[in-house]
Each structure stands twice: as structure tokens, then as C-alpha cells.
Amino acid sequence: MRKMLFVAMTAVLLLVIGMGVMLVTNRIEAKDKPIIVIPKTIDSRVEFWQVLKQGVKVAAKEYNTDITIVGTPSESDIDEQIRLVDEAIAQKPKAIILAATDYNRLVPVAHKAIRAGIKLITVDSGLEGGISSSFIATDSYAAGGKAVDAMRRYVQGPAKFAIVSFVKTSTTQLDRENGVRDKLLNDPSAQVFDTLYSNGSEEKAYAQTKVLLTEHPDIRGIFGLNEVSTVGAARALKDMGLGGSIKLVGFDSSMNEISFLEADILQATIVQKPFNMGYLAVKTALQVYNGEKVKPVMDTGSEVISKENMYTSENQKLLFPFIE
């Protein structure tokens, strides 16, 4: 009996030691894995994501962690982004940082990542149910309201407005559009047309705006809800000779947008802080991975920049962030 008991206890001890070794080994292997960053697109023409990428790289260097950045050629390619998240899960990274192209359709694969024990951080665009450990972004609803306040400095009294946006099912788009519409609902003299969705294509935003202005020449103001939509709408106004007479308020701060600000074709733009988003996303992912508590939502803020205030030192830093 004593011999059998000794054998049984030895077997249990070896099992516990083996499990401990496996846990330690898995932990060491996980430390060697990168953080995988999946923005809405890796299109180099969209400066917002290039600046966010720089924030990611600076944080990765500062915190001595490896990163891998993968993405789709277009913001509208939701199926491809789902596939990229699936591939990332198979690599068992420390964490996945995701800017979701679709509020609902990315939820199942996001749950799959969480069930696999991978830490999930969302940046810029979140997911239904707020399932990530932390969501780091501009308060897009509030930013939509800021866009209306900016517009009303240039367009007073009864007026018709248009909204040119990007991917309809992106949470960023939904919040900005709702922010604009809800603010205008308080003004019975304002009329807003159905939103135009460019699916992240500058050329489509350009063509849609030209058609809209041809059919409704009495429009007095246009809201462009991201960089691509704003530039497309601004090009249409310029080519139709309507720059300045029809007011445009946009989002983001690409070099094209700065040129349109200087030319009085774009009256104001809501500038986000994508560098901060990228930096905080990496920092937060590492904190969550190490078991630290983090805020479930982090607002990185936004500023309204016009030709009148674009040359202040603080706004110059926002307009010309560090880019490779």
C-alpha cells in the first residue's frame, strides 16, 4: 500500500511539474510573439493610417516589443480583414490591435481571438458590445457635433446640407454621422440630404459630390466625415468652381486637406490624433498582456482647425505630425 501510494504521489507531482513547465514555456514563447496591428487599410495614400503606424512603431521601440502590421488595400474590404484577423489568431500573438472596418461583422472573429486567450485592443473603430479590453479613439459623436458648430460659423440661417462619408458600417462613421445629424435636429431651419457613402474611395466621393451638386445646386454646406471623403468633396468643389461659395467642413489633416484649407475650399477640419492612438494602443496592449487594469475607453481628443488658427504652434504640430 505504501509503495502504491508513493507511486501515485510521484505521478501527481510529475504531472504538476509538467504543467508548470508547460505554462512557463508558453509564457516565454508568448513573450517572443509580436503584437499584430490590423488597421482599416494599409493604403499609403491615406495619411491618417500612416501617422497611426508611426505611433505604433515609436511605442514598440520604447517598450521593446515586436510588432507586425497587416491590412487590406481598401477600407471597404471587410471579408479580407476578417481573414487577416483569423490568420493573426493562428499566430498566437501577445495581442491584436484592430481598427474594425465593420461594427458587427468583425464580432465573431474578435470573440474567437478572445477565446484563444489573445488580448484584443480596438483603435479608431470599435465593435458591437465593446468586447475589447480597451477602445482607443476620438469621441466621434462629439466630433460630429464640433463639425456642425464649425459649419454654422460660415453658414447662418436656413440651409441645406450634405454629408459625404466612407464605410457605412464602421462605428466611426456611424458615430460621426449621428453626431452631425443629432446636432442639426435641434435646428429646424436645417435640411440634411441622405448620406453619400464612398466606401473609402476618394474617386467615388468626388463623383458622388459632383452629381449631388448638379442635382441640388442650392446646397450651402457639405460635411466630409474622413480624409478620403473630404478630399473627394473638395476636389469636386474646386473643379466645379464652387470652392468657397459652398462651405466644406471635413475630418483629418492630410497634405491635400491643408492645401484646400489654404485655398479656402475647405473651411475647417476636425483633426484627430492618430499618432497618440497608435502609441497608446501598443502601450495598453502590453499592460493588458501583463495583467494590469486599463480604462475600457480612452478618448484621444480632436481639435477644430481652420485657416484662421492653422498657423499656431500647437495646431502646426497636429497638422504636421511625425511621419517617416
N, C-alpha and C positions, 0 to 999 in steps of 0.2 A: 504494500500500500504506500509506504513512504517513497519507494522508488518511482511508482506511478505518479504520485503527487509531485515529486521533484521534476520528472519529465514534463508534466503538464505545465508547471510553473515556468520551467525553462522555455517551453514553446511559446507561452504567453509573453514572456519577457522579450524573446527574439522578435515576436510579432510587433510589440510596441516599439522596439528599437528600429525595426524595419520601417514602420510607418513614420517614425520621427525622421529617419534618414530621407525618406521619400519627400516629406514636407519641406525639409531643409533644402534638398536638391531642387525641388520645384521652385522654391523661393529664389535660390541662386539663379536658376535658369530664367525665371521671370525678370530678375534684375538685368539680365543681359538682353532682354527683349526691348524693342523700341516702343515709343508711343506712336500710334498711327493716326495721322491727321487727314480727315476727309472733308475738304471744303466743298462748296456747291459746284465749283468749277476750277480747273487749272488753266483756263483761258488767259494767256499772258496779256491780252488787251484790256482785261478788267482790272484796273489798278487796285480796287478795294481788296481783292484776294491776294494780290502781290504784297501789299502792305501788311496784311494779316500774317502772311507767311514769314515776313521779316520779324514780326513779334514772336512768332513760334521759334524761329531759329535763335534769336537772342536769348530767349528763356532756356532753350535746350542747352546752349553753351554755358550759360550762367549756372544751371543746375546739373550740368554734366550728365545729360541723358541723351540717348539716341532718338531720333525721330525719323519717320517715313511719311512723306506726303504723297497721297494719291488722289485723283479726282477725275471727273468727266470733262470732256471738251465743252459741254454746254450745261447750263443750269437746268434745262428742261428735260435732261436725260435721267429720269427718276429710276427706271429699271437698271441702268448701269450703276447708279450709286448704290442701289440695294445689293447688286452683285459685288461691288467693291467692299461693302461692309461685311458681307458673307466671307469674302476672301480674307479680310482682316481678322475675323473671328478665328479662322483656321490657323492663323499665325500665332495665336495666343499672346498678344502684346500686353504690356503693362496696362495700357488704357487706349481707348479710342476717343478721339476728339472729332465730333461730327457737326457739320452745318447741314441740316436736313433740307433737301430740296422739296420734300412733301411732308406736311404736318401729320398725315395719317399713315401713308403707305410705308414709311420707314419704321413704324412702330413694331411690327412683328420681328424684323431682323434686329432691332435695338433690344427687344426683350431677349432674343436669342443670345446676344452678346452678354447681357447681364446674367442670364442663367449659366453661361460658361465661366462666370467669375471674373469677367473683364470689366474694369471700371469705365463708365461712359460719361463723357462731358459733352454737352451741346454748346455750340457757339454760334452767334448771329441768328440762327433759326432753330427753334425748339421743336418738341414733339408733343402730340396729344397725351395728356396725363402727366406731363412733367416728370418723365421716368428717369431722366439722367440724374447723376449725383449733383450736378450744378449746371445751370444755364447762364452763359455769359454773353451779354448782348446789350445793344441800345434798347431803351424802352421805346419800341417802335410806335406804340399807340400815342404816347406823349409827343413823340417826334412828329407824327402826323398832325397833331394839334398845333405844334410850332409852325409847321408849313402853312397852315391856314392863317395864323397870326401874321406871318411874314407876307403872305399874299395880300391880305387886307390893308397892308401899308401902301400897296400900289394900286389896288382895285377897290374903290369905295362904292357904296350904293348897290342897287340891283345888278346882278351879273350872272352870266352862265359860265360854268367851269367844266373842265375835262380832266380826267385822271388817266395818265399813261403809266402802266405798271409792268410787272415782269411775270413770274410764275404764279398763277392764281392760287395754288395750294400750299405755297410757302407761308409759314407762320409770320415771317417778317412782312410779307406783302399784306396778309390779312390784317395784321395789327395796324400797319400804316394806313391802309385804305379805310379801315374803321375809324382811325383817329381823325382823318380828314373829313369823312362823311359825318361823323357824330358832331364834330365842331361846327360844320356848316348847317347841320339840322337846327341849330339854335338861331340861324339867320334866315327868316322867311323870305328874304329878298334874293337868296342864292338858289340857283338851279344847277344840279350836277348831272351830267350825262353818264351813261353806263361806262364802266371802266374798260379801257383797252388793255389787253394783256399781250405783251410782246414775246413771252416765253424766253426772256433773256437775250433776245436778238435786237441789236441796235438797228439793223436794217428794217426789221418788222416794225419797230417803234416809229421809225422815220416814215415809212409808208402809211402806217395807220394814222399818224398825226396829219399828214397831208390830205388824206381822204376826209378825215373828220373836219378839218378847217375849210375844205372845199364845200362840204355839205352844210356846215354850220359856221358861216363867217362872223356871226355875232358873238362867238365865244370870246370872253375877255381874259380868261386866265387858265393856265394848264399846270397841273401838278405832275412832275416826273418822280416816281417813287423809288428809283435806284439809279445808279450811274448810267447803265445802258439805256434805260427809258428816258432819262433826262437828256443825254447826248443825242439820241434819236429825235426827240421832240425839238431840241434846239436847232439841229440841222434843218429840220423841216421849216421852222420859222425863218431861219436865215435864207433858205432857198426860195421861199415864197415871198420874201421881202416884208415879213411881218414881225421881225425882231424888234422888241421894244413896244410895239403897239398892242400886241397880245403878251401878257405877262407870264413868265415861267418861273416856278419855284421847284427846285429839284432836291435830290439827295446825293451825297458823296462829293468827292473832290478830285477827280481826275484832272490831268493837264488840259484835256479838252473842255471840261467844265470851267476851269479857271479862265481859259481863253474866252468862253462865252460870257462869263461874268464881266470881264474887262470890256467886252464889246457891247454890253447892255442887252444882250439877247436873253441871258439868264439873270433874273433879278436877285435871287437868293438861293442858297443851297443849305440843306441840313447836313452838316458834316459830322460823321461818326468818328470813332477812334479805333479803327481796325488793328493797329499795332498793339494797343492795350488789350484788345480782345485775344489776339494770338498769344501774347505773353502770359496773360492771366490764365488762359486755357491750359497751357503746359504746367504752370505753377500749381494750379488747382488739381490737375490730373495726378501729379506726383503726391500732393497732400492726401488725396483720397486713397491712392495706392498704399501710402504709408499709414493708413488708418486714422488720419486726422479729420476733424469735423470741418466742413466748409459751408458757406452760405449756399442755399439752394438756387438763389437767383442773384446775379451781380449785374447791375446797370452800369455800363461803361460811359454813359452820357452822350450828349450831342450838343452842337452849337449851330446857331443860325449865322451864316456868313453871307455878306452882300458886298457889292463894290465899295460901299462906304466904310466898311470895317475890315476888309480883307488884308489890309497892309499893317495891321497891328502886329506886334511881335508874337503874341500868343496865337493869333489866327494864322500867321505865316507858318508856325510850327505844325498846325493842323493841316494846312494846305500842302505843305511840303515835308511830309514825314520821311524818316529814313527808309530809302529804297536802295536795293543793290544796283 
